[in-house]
Amino acid sequence: GEISDQQMEAIREEVWNAFIEERLTAQAIDDLDIRVTDDEIIDHLENNPPIDIQRLFYANNQFDKETYHQALNTPGMMDWAPIESWMREFFIPRFKLQQYINMSAIVSQEDVKDEFIKRNTDFTISALHVTSESVKDIVSPPTEAEMKQNYQSRLDDFQQDEKRHVSYVSWAKAPNAEDTLRVIEEATSIIAQANSGQDFISLANIHTQDPGNQISPDSGRGGDLGWFGKNQMVGTFETAAFGAKKGDVVGPVLSQFGYHIIKVEDMRKKGDDKEVKARHILLKIEMGQNTRSDYRRKATLFSYDAQDYGFSAAQDSHLVQSLNANTIGEKDIFLGTLGPFRSAVRWAFNAEMGATSDPLESNEYYAVFSLDSITPEGVKPFEDAKIQVRATLSRDRENDAAKSLAIELKNSVDSGALFDAIAKDNKSIELIPSDTKKLSGSFVSLGRSDQITGALLNARNGDLIGPVKTYRGYSIIQVMEISPFDSTSWLAQKDLVRLDLVRQKQNRVYQSWMADMKNDADIVDNRKYYF
């Protein structure tokens, strides 16, 4: 099928990132003066051939080591010069760079043991959970003065790139009544051909737009649906199929997928139920060329009038209404209610104030745009940042209040109060009477967090711990039981756990290294001038 604007942007982003990372990797290899010897090439080819080379010697989807080593050790059997060059210039330098980066990916025995415990040890707890939501009513909202003070104290957080604001009129690329009539006429013609004796299987393979019909580019299923009973098909389809007789060709039948032509091949009883064996042809109601041209013509005429007489005047004369898309960023993909529309974003950042666009096209719309205003790069005004500031201050106050209440509750428990009694007196507090999980899992109400994991790793049976931060607030946790350490499983799993941790840490270290390289590099992104 056709690649959508959104898919195209994702592909462009992926290619761009791969390009940047490759350039930075090559630069790092040069900076570290990584070189490759002949012995290193020979060692890799003999003992650890890269997967790209192994694929050259695949037989039955497996690496054929015997054939590979025969080719490696038989002069003239194949030309190894391109492979040697690739190993020297590309593969081994990157392999050595990865080893260099991996040197900082250190996993201690304690790390391995902690991970083993997370995966294998059961923790049974009870808990009180004070959520931020539960203390909202006792937290006072921030005042205007407090919000302004918070805003002034962190102006860097409100730095923003230039933003553009547009109005637009759009025409959705949707089929109209003419397209529906065209499909009905096509269906009527196919039904007539089937009733005159033409083979339904051949007609289905020629005409159906059901993607499930395709077996290969050159063959289809002839519209075969096999046997089906009631409640297996959409309502209108089912009604038509079960209301027909064996041998009937019925339709066109409208569903949300389009128009169906149904050939009932057989019927049978299965217990008390009736089943039908049928084939069908699906004709989708899609926008035709005439409809497409009509939408393009409307957009073009509107654009001409808007450029000549003004955007508002054109709306009146063409009986259309505009919508707004505000705070558009230069790298944005989505635009207002139109969805992915990169060409419109590019236009907005190349246009002058008050300009009107020619008709622009996305996968879903034709649209004409007017550039209404420009917000220059700089600090977002307080009024624009107010909602964000209020949310931050309110969230901080709710977290502080939840923590304070959790401290009070822990003091009460230390003084002899029971969880049940505390929860009964504080209806907003969530009580977890008992829950057993491994630390790799998620506890009822509390969820899973590094703070909970860390606290329980260091706990013993009977400990009362907290307040412990959760994603929703703070908790007081009573450790009821920790299952014994399984020494037999530890001996069996520790090497695999270490290997898993090393791989995870190497990946994190590499991602961190690459992020630092990107931050330090002087990267000029000129993609906006092209797409």
PLY file of the C-alpha trace (Angstrom):
ply
format ascii 1.0
element vertex 531
property float x
property float y
property float z
element edge 530
property int vertex1
property int vertex2
end_header
0.00 0.00 0.00
0.90 3.67 -0.17
3.25 4.98 2.52
1.52 7.53 4.74
3.00 10.90 5.72
3.49 9.63 9.27
5.32 6.49 8.10
7.49 8.58 5.79
8.47 10.90 8.64
9.33 7.90 10.82
11.53 6.48 8.04
13.26 9.85 7.55
13.90 10.14 11.29
15.31 6.61 11.44
17.61 7.23 8.47
18.74 10.58 9.91
19.58 9.05 13.29
21.45 6.18 11.65
23.41 8.65 9.52
24.37 10.80 12.52
25.34 7.80 14.65
27.48 6.35 11.86
29.31 9.65 11.33
29.93 10.03 15.07
31.13 6.43 15.30
33.58 6.95 12.43
34.81 10.16 14.08
35.34 8.34 17.41
37.33 5.61 15.64
39.58 8.28 14.12
39.95 10.15 17.42
40.94 6.96 19.26
43.27 5.98 16.40
41.79 2.50 16.21
43.73 0.37 13.73
43.27 -3.17 12.45
46.06 -5.71 11.91
46.11 -8.61 9.48
46.19 -11.04 12.41
42.98 -9.54 13.81
41.22 -10.03 10.47
42.40 -13.65 10.26
41.40 -14.33 13.88
37.88 -13.01 13.32
37.40 -14.90 10.08
38.66 -18.16 11.57
37.04 -18.02 15.00
34.25 -15.46 15.00
32.96 -14.64 11.50
30.41 -11.80 11.54
26.80 -12.74 10.87
26.89 -10.79 7.57
29.60 -13.13 6.32
27.92 -16.22 7.78
24.85 -15.44 5.67
26.92 -15.94 2.52
27.28 -19.59 3.55
23.75 -20.41 4.67
22.25 -23.76 3.70
18.74 -24.69 4.87
18.65 -21.49 6.94
21.77 -22.49 8.90
25.41 -21.44 8.77
27.35 -24.14 6.88
30.66 -24.09 8.79
32.22 -26.82 6.69
31.66 -25.01 3.40
32.76 -21.73 4.99
36.07 -23.09 6.28
36.65 -24.88 2.99
36.24 -21.57 1.14
38.41 -19.80 3.72
41.26 -22.28 3.37
41.09 -22.95 -0.38
42.90 -20.29 -2.43
40.90 -19.13 -5.43
37.60 -20.68 -4.30
36.19 -17.15 -3.77
37.41 -13.56 -3.84
38.09 -12.55 -0.22
39.45 -9.08 -1.04
36.11 -7.21 -0.63
35.45 -9.07 2.64
38.94 -8.28 3.95
38.44 -4.61 3.08
35.05 -4.54 4.84
36.53 -6.22 7.92
39.44 -3.77 8.02
37.57 -0.56 7.26
34.21 -1.18 8.88
33.51 -4.21 11.04
36.57 -4.65 13.24
37.06 -0.91 14.02
33.46 -0.78 15.26
33.90 -4.04 17.13
36.97 -2.64 18.92
35.19 0.64 19.65
32.30 -1.30 21.20
34.78 -3.23 23.37
36.31 0.06 24.47
32.91 1.46 25.42
31.94 -1.78 27.16
34.91 -1.51 29.52
32.83 0.77 31.76
29.90 -1.69 31.87
30.89 -3.33 35.15
28.56 -5.73 36.95
29.45 -6.68 40.52
28.62 -9.90 42.35
26.24 -7.85 44.52
24.43 -6.64 41.41
23.99 -10.23 40.24
22.73 -11.39 43.64
20.26 -8.50 43.89
18.92 -9.27 40.42
18.59 -12.97 41.31
16.59 -12.00 44.42
14.34 -9.71 42.38
13.53 -12.54 40.00
13.22 -15.44 42.45
12.30 -14.27 45.95
8.68 -13.83 47.07
7.92 -10.80 49.26
4.67 -10.82 51.20
3.69 -7.36 52.42
0.82 -5.35 53.78
0.76 -1.62 53.22
-0.93 1.73 53.58
-0.83 3.87 50.45
-1.21 7.64 50.73
-1.76 8.84 47.17
-1.32 12.41 45.99
-4.93 12.30 44.84
-6.10 11.52 48.39
-4.65 14.75 49.83
-5.79 17.13 47.10
-8.59 18.55 49.22
-6.27 19.55 52.06
-3.70 21.26 49.84
-4.19 24.95 49.16
-3.86 26.03 45.51
-0.85 28.20 44.63
-1.45 31.96 44.60
-0.72 34.22 41.65
2.32 35.61 43.46
3.66 32.12 44.20
3.23 31.08 40.59
5.04 34.19 39.34
7.88 33.60 41.79
8.20 29.96 40.67
8.10 31.05 37.02
10.86 33.64 37.55
13.01 31.13 39.42
13.18 28.73 36.49
12.92 30.76 33.31
15.23 28.32 31.54
12.46 25.71 31.77
10.23 27.92 29.66
12.59 28.55 26.77
10.82 27.80 23.51
11.66 27.82 19.83
9.82 30.04 17.41
6.16 29.09 17.00
3.80 29.74 14.12
0.01 30.05 14.24
-2.20 29.37 11.22
-5.81 29.23 10.12
-6.87 26.67 7.55
-9.75 25.41 5.45
-9.66 21.72 4.56
-11.38 19.18 2.34
-11.22 15.57 3.55
-10.31 13.01 0.92
-13.48 10.97 1.33
-15.68 9.22 -1.23
-18.92 10.95 -2.15
-22.30 9.80 -3.44
-20.93 9.51 -6.98
-18.24 7.09 -5.76
-20.86 5.02 -3.94
-23.03 4.88 -7.06
-20.00 3.81 -9.15
-19.30 0.90 -6.78
-22.96 -0.16 -6.79
-22.95 -0.17 -10.60
-19.75 -2.24 -10.64
-21.27 -4.71 -8.17
-24.47 -4.96 -10.21
-22.41 -5.72 -13.32
-20.42 -8.46 -11.54
-23.63 -10.02 -10.19
-25.05 -10.09 -13.72
-21.88 -11.82 -14.97
-22.08 -14.41 -12.18
-25.78 -15.08 -12.86
-25.06 -15.50 -16.57
-22.73 -18.40 -15.81
-19.29 -16.86 -15.38
-17.09 -18.59 -12.81
-17.47 -16.84 -9.42
-13.98 -17.90 -8.32
-12.43 -16.15 -11.32
-14.62 -13.08 -10.81
-13.55 -12.92 -7.14
-9.85 -13.14 -7.94
-10.22 -10.38 -10.53
-12.44 -7.94 -8.62
-12.29 -8.47 -4.86
-10.48 -5.94 -2.70
-10.42 -8.20 0.36
-6.73 -8.37 1.40
-7.32 -11.82 2.90
-8.05 -13.20 -0.58
-4.48 -12.82 -1.78
-2.28 -15.94 -1.56
0.50 -14.64 -3.80
0.81 -11.85 -6.38
-0.47 -14.25 -9.02
-3.11 -16.26 -7.17
-6.07 -15.81 -4.85
-8.58 -17.76 -2.77
-11.51 -17.11 -5.07
-13.27 -15.22 -2.27
-13.55 -18.43 -0.20
-14.86 -17.87 3.35
-15.36 -21.54 4.23
-18.09 -22.58 6.64
-19.39 -20.08 9.20
-22.22 -19.86 11.68
-24.27 -17.09 13.23
-22.48 -14.16 14.90
-19.27 -14.74 12.94
-19.86 -12.12 10.26
-20.98 -8.48 10.38
-24.76 -8.10 10.72
-25.78 -7.14 7.17
-23.51 -9.80 5.65
-24.87 -12.49 7.95
-28.49 -11.54 7.27
-27.98 -11.73 3.51
-26.01 -15.01 3.60
-28.42 -16.87 5.91
-31.44 -15.46 4.09
-30.30 -16.87 0.72
-30.64 -20.32 -0.81
-27.90 -22.67 -1.96
-26.50 -21.42 -5.26
-27.78 -17.86 -4.86
-25.62 -14.84 -5.67
-26.81 -11.96 -3.47
-25.87 -8.33 -3.15
-24.64 -5.75 -3.22
-24.65 -5.88 0.62
-23.29 -2.83 2.45
-21.08 -3.17 5.55
-18.46 -0.94 7.15
-15.91 -2.56 4.81
-17.72 -1.73 1.56
-20.14 -3.58 -0.72
-20.18 -7.40 -0.75
-21.33 -9.83 -3.42
-22.03 -13.20 -1.79
-22.19 -16.62 -3.47
-23.84 -19.20 -1.19
-22.30 -22.55 -2.09
-23.84 -24.83 0.52
-25.78 -25.00 3.78
-25.84 -27.52 6.61
-27.10 -28.15 10.12
-24.53 -28.54 12.88
-26.45 -29.65 15.92
-29.21 -27.10 16.37
-27.30 -24.44 14.46
-27.25 -23.60 10.78
-23.99 -23.02 8.89
-23.30 -21.50 5.49
-20.42 -22.11 3.10
-19.87 -19.05 0.93
-17.57 -16.97 -1.21
-17.64 -13.21 -1.53
-16.32 -10.26 -3.50
-15.55 -7.07 -1.56
-15.70 -3.73 -3.35
-14.46 -0.87 -1.19
-16.04 2.57 -1.52
-12.99 4.66 -2.31
-12.54 8.17 -3.62
-12.50 8.16 -7.40
-10.46 10.35 -9.69
-13.41 12.65 -10.39
-13.93 13.21 -6.66
-10.22 13.83 -6.14
-10.21 16.37 -8.95
-13.30 18.08 -7.53
-11.69 18.51 -4.09
-8.47 19.80 -5.67
-10.48 22.26 -7.80
-12.37 23.56 -4.73
-9.11 24.04 -2.81
-7.50 25.80 -5.78
-10.39 28.21 -6.33
-10.52 29.00 -2.61
-6.77 29.66 -2.57
-7.02 32.05 -5.56
-9.83 34.03 -3.92
-8.13 34.08 -0.51
-4.94 35.45 -2.05
-6.88 38.06 -4.05
-9.57 39.14 -1.56
-8.43 37.88 1.83
-8.87 34.65 3.80
-12.04 35.75 5.64
-13.73 37.05 2.50
-12.99 33.80 0.69
-14.59 31.82 3.50
-17.80 33.83 3.10
-17.95 33.47 -0.67
-17.12 29.75 -0.65
-19.37 28.98 2.35
-16.61 27.27 4.33
-15.29 27.69 7.87
-11.71 27.81 9.05
-10.02 26.15 12.02
-6.86 27.13 13.87
-3.60 25.33 14.52
-1.54 27.20 17.08
1.98 26.90 18.52
3.38 24.93 15.58
7.05 24.05 15.95
9.47 23.94 13.03
10.04 20.18 13.42
6.41 19.27 14.05
4.71 16.61 11.97
1.09 16.87 13.16
-1.02 19.91 12.51
-4.31 20.60 14.26
-7.16 18.26 13.37
-5.48 17.34 10.09
-3.03 14.84 11.55
0.35 14.35 9.84
0.92 17.29 7.48
4.62 18.04 7.20
4.33 20.07 3.99
2.00 22.53 5.78
4.48 22.96 8.65
7.25 23.66 6.15
5.06 26.21 4.39
4.23 27.96 7.69
7.92 28.47 8.49
8.77 29.71 5.00
5.80 32.10 4.70
5.46 35.78 5.54
2.89 37.05 8.03
-0.58 37.16 6.48
0.37 34.93 3.53
-2.06 32.41 2.05
-0.81 29.07 0.74
-1.50 27.32 -2.52
-3.50 24.10 -2.02
-1.42 21.63 0.00
-2.05 17.89 0.14
-1.57 15.17 2.76
-2.70 11.57 2.68
-6.06 12.55 4.15
-6.73 16.18 3.15
-6.44 19.05 0.75
-6.03 22.29 2.67
-5.31 26.01 2.26
-3.51 27.86 5.06
-3.13 31.43 6.27
-0.21 32.45 8.53
-1.87 34.44 11.33
0.97 35.20 13.73
4.51 34.35 14.83
5.76 33.89 18.38
9.51 34.56 18.37
12.05 32.28 20.01
12.59 33.04 23.70
11.02 32.60 27.11
7.37 31.61 27.10
5.28 34.45 28.61
3.96 33.85 32.12
0.34 33.71 30.93
1.24 30.96 28.47
3.22 29.06 31.13
0.67 29.55 33.89
-1.06 26.17 33.56
2.29 24.37 33.61
3.49 26.35 36.65
0.26 25.72 38.55
0.43 21.98 37.82
4.05 21.76 38.98
3.41 23.64 42.24
0.23 21.68 42.96
1.93 18.37 42.30
4.86 19.27 44.59
2.49 20.34 47.37
0.42 17.18 47.03
3.56 15.03 47.19
4.77 16.91 50.28
1.38 16.52 51.94
1.25 12.80 51.10
4.74 12.31 52.55
3.87 14.24 55.73
0.73 12.17 56.24
2.67 8.96 55.61
5.20 9.98 58.29
2.33 10.59 60.73
0.84 7.20 59.94
4.18 5.44 60.44
4.54 7.12 63.82
1.06 5.87 64.72
1.98 2.32 63.70
5.21 2.55 65.70
3.00 3.54 68.66
0.85 0.43 68.24
-1.88 1.41 65.77
-3.01 -1.25 63.28
-3.23 -0.80 59.51
-6.92 -1.82 59.48
-7.85 0.76 62.11
-5.90 3.54 60.37
-7.55 2.76 57.02
-10.99 2.70 58.66
-10.43 6.18 60.11
-8.96 7.54 56.85
-11.21 6.47 54.00
-8.98 8.07 51.34
-5.99 5.92 52.31
-5.64 2.68 50.34
-5.11 -0.46 52.42
-3.30 -3.47 51.01
-4.04 -6.24 53.57
-1.65 -8.73 51.97
0.07 -9.12 48.65
2.82 -11.50 47.54
5.01 -10.62 44.59
8.53 -10.94 43.31
10.35 -7.61 43.03
10.24 -7.95 39.24
6.45 -7.75 39.57
4.01 -5.02 40.56
2.36 -4.82 43.98
-1.36 -4.11 44.31
-1.97 -0.32 44.52
1.74 0.45 45.01
2.85 -0.64 41.57
6.54 -1.06 40.91
9.33 1.46 41.47
13.05 1.59 42.14
12.32 2.99 45.61
10.09 0.05 46.56
12.57 -2.45 45.14
15.50 -0.86 46.96
13.64 -0.68 50.26
12.54 -4.33 50.14
15.95 -5.61 49.04
17.37 -4.23 52.27
14.44 -5.32 54.48
14.00 -8.26 56.81
10.96 -10.21 57.96
8.85 -8.05 60.26
10.36 -4.71 59.23
8.15 -1.63 58.99
9.56 0.58 56.25
8.63 3.93 54.85
7.58 6.37 53.78
8.52 4.81 50.44
7.93 6.85 47.28
5.56 5.34 44.72
4.42 6.69 41.38
1.17 7.83 43.00
2.34 8.99 46.42
3.96 7.43 49.50
3.51 4.10 51.26
4.13 2.49 54.63
5.06 -1.16 54.12
4.98 -3.98 56.65
7.22 -6.87 55.57
5.27 -9.98 56.51
7.43 -12.68 54.94
10.43 -13.03 52.64
10.91 -16.46 51.11
14.27 -18.14 51.89
17.23 -17.63 49.56
17.39 -20.61 47.16
21.07 -21.58 47.00
20.49 -24.35 44.46
18.73 -22.00 42.01
21.40 -19.38 42.65
24.17 -21.75 41.54
22.16 -22.72 38.47
21.17 -19.18 37.43
23.88 -16.79 38.52
25.97 -17.01 35.34
22.90 -16.42 33.14
21.80 -13.54 35.35
25.26 -11.99 35.11
25.27 -12.34 31.32
21.84 -10.73 31.11
22.90 -7.83 33.36
26.12 -7.30 31.41
24.16 -7.06 28.16
21.68 -4.62 29.67
24.44 -2.46 31.12
26.45 -2.51 27.90
23.39 -1.32 26.02
22.77 1.49 28.55
26.43 2.50 28.48
26.44 2.62 24.68
23.20 4.64 24.55
24.63 7.07 27.13
27.91 7.34 25.19
26.08 8.04 21.93
23.82 10.62 23.62
26.92 12.41 24.97
28.52 12.32 21.52
25.41 13.89 19.98
25.26 16.59 22.68
28.92 17.49 22.18
28.80 17.41 18.38
28.05 20.44 16.23
25.19 18.95 14.18
23.49 21.18 11.62
20.09 19.82 10.66
19.02 21.19 7.28
16.24 18.69 6.68
13.63 21.42 7.04
14.71 22.84 3.68
13.94 19.57 1.89
11.02 17.88 3.66
0 1
1 2
2 3
3 4
4 5
5 6
6 7
7 8
8 9
9 10
10 11
11 12
12 13
13 14
14 15
15 16
16 17
17 18
18 19
19 20
20 21
21 22
22 23
23 24
24 25
25 26
26 27
27 28
28 29
29 30
30 31
31 32
32 33
33 34
34 35
35 36
36 37
37 38
38 39
39 40
40 41
41 42
42 43
43 44
44 45
45 46
46 47
47 48
48 49
49 50
50 51
51 52
52 53
53 54
54 55
55 56
56 57
57 58
58 59
59 60
60 61
61 62
62 63
63 64
64 65
65 66
66 67
67 68
68 69
69 70
70 71
71 72
72 73
73 74
74 75
75 76
76 77
77 78
78 79
79 80
80 81
81 82
82 83
83 84
84 85
85 86
86 87
87 88
88 89
89 90
90 91
91 92
92 93
93 94
94 95
95 96
96 97
97 98
98 99
99 100
100 101
101 102
102 103
103 104
104 105
105 106
106 107
107 108
108 109
109 110
110 111
111 112
112 113
113 114
114 115
115 116
116 117
117 118
118 119
119 120
120 121
121 122
122 123
123 124
124 125
125 126
126 127
127 128
128 129
129 130
130 131
131 132
132 133
133 134
134 135
135 136
136 137
137 138
138 139
139 140
140 141
141 142
142 143
143 144
144 145
145 146
146 147
147 148
148 149
149 150
150 151
151 152
152 153
153 154
154 155
155 156
156 157
157 158
158 159
159 160
160 161
161 162
162 163
163 164
164 165
165 166
166 167
167 168
168 169
169 170
170 171
171 172
172 173
173 174
174 175
175 176
176 177
177 178
178 179
179 180
180 181
181 182
182 183
183 184
184 185
185 186
186 187
187 188
188 189
189 190
190 191
191 192
192 193
193 194
194 195
195 196
196 197
197 198
198 199
199 200
200 201
201 202
202 203
203 204
204 205
205 206
206 207
207 208
208 209
209 210
210 211
211 212
212 213
213 214
214 215
215 216
216 217
217 218
218 219
219 220
220 221
221 222
222 223
223 224
224 225
225 226
226 227
227 228
228 229
229 230
230 231
231 232
232 233
233 234
234 235
235 236
236 237
237 238
238 239
239 240
240 241
241 242
242 243
243 244
244 245
245 246
246 247
247 248
248 249
249 250
250 251
251 252
252 253
253 254
254 255
255 256
256 257
257 258
258 259
259 260
260 261
261 262
262 263
263 264
264 265
265 266
266 267
267 268
268 269
269 270
270 271
271 272
272 273
273 274
274 275
275 276
276 277
277 278
278 279
279 280
280 281
281 282
282 283
283 284
284 285
285 286
286 287
287 288
288 289
289 290
290 291
291 292
292 293
293 294
294 295
295 296
296 297
297 298
298 299
299 300
300 301
301 302
302 303
303 304
304 305
305 306
306 307
307 308
308 309
309 310
310 311
311 312
312 313
313 314
314 315
315 316
316 317
317 318
318 319
319 320
320 321
321 322
322 323
323 324
324 325
325 326
326 327
327 328
328 329
329 330
330 331
331 332
332 333
333 334
334 335
335 336
336 337
337 338
338 339
339 340
340 341
341 342
342 343
343 344
344 345
345 346
346 347
347 348
348 349
349 350
350 351
351 352
352 353
353 354
354 355
355 356
356 357
357 358
358 359
359 360
360 361
361 362
362 363
363 364
364 365
365 366
366 367
367 368
368 369
369 370
370 371
371 372
372 373
373 374
374 375
375 376
376 377
377 378
378 379
379 380
380 381
381 382
382 383
383 384
384 385
385 386
386 387
387 388
388 389
389 390
390 391
391 392
392 393
393 394
394 395
395 396
396 397
397 398
398 399
399 400
400 401
401 402
402 403
403 404
404 405
405 406
406 407
407 408
408 409
409 410
410 411
411 412
412 413
413 414
414 415
415 416
416 417
417 418
418 419
419 420
420 421
421 422
422 423
423 424
424 425
425 426
426 427
427 428
428 429
429 430
430 431
431 432
432 433
433 434
434 435
435 436
436 437
437 438
438 439
439 440
440 441
441 442
442 443
443 444
444 445
445 446
446 447
447 448
448 449
449 450
450 451
451 452
452 453
453 454
454 455
455 456
456 457
457 458
458 459
459 460
460 461
461 462
462 463
463 464
464 465
465 466
466 467
467 468
468 469
469 470
470 471
471 472
472 473
473 474
474 475
475 476
476 477
477 478
478 479
479 480
480 481
481 482
482 483
483 484
484 485
485 486
486 487
487 488
488 489
489 490
490 491
491 492
492 493
493 494
494 495
495 496
496 497
497 498
498 499
499 500
500 501
501 502
502 503
503 504
504 505
505 506
506 507
507 508
508 509
509 510
510 511
511 512
512 513
513 514
514 515
515 516
516 517
517 518
518 519
519 520
520 521
521 522
522 523
523 524
524 525
525 526
526 527
527 528
528 529
529 530
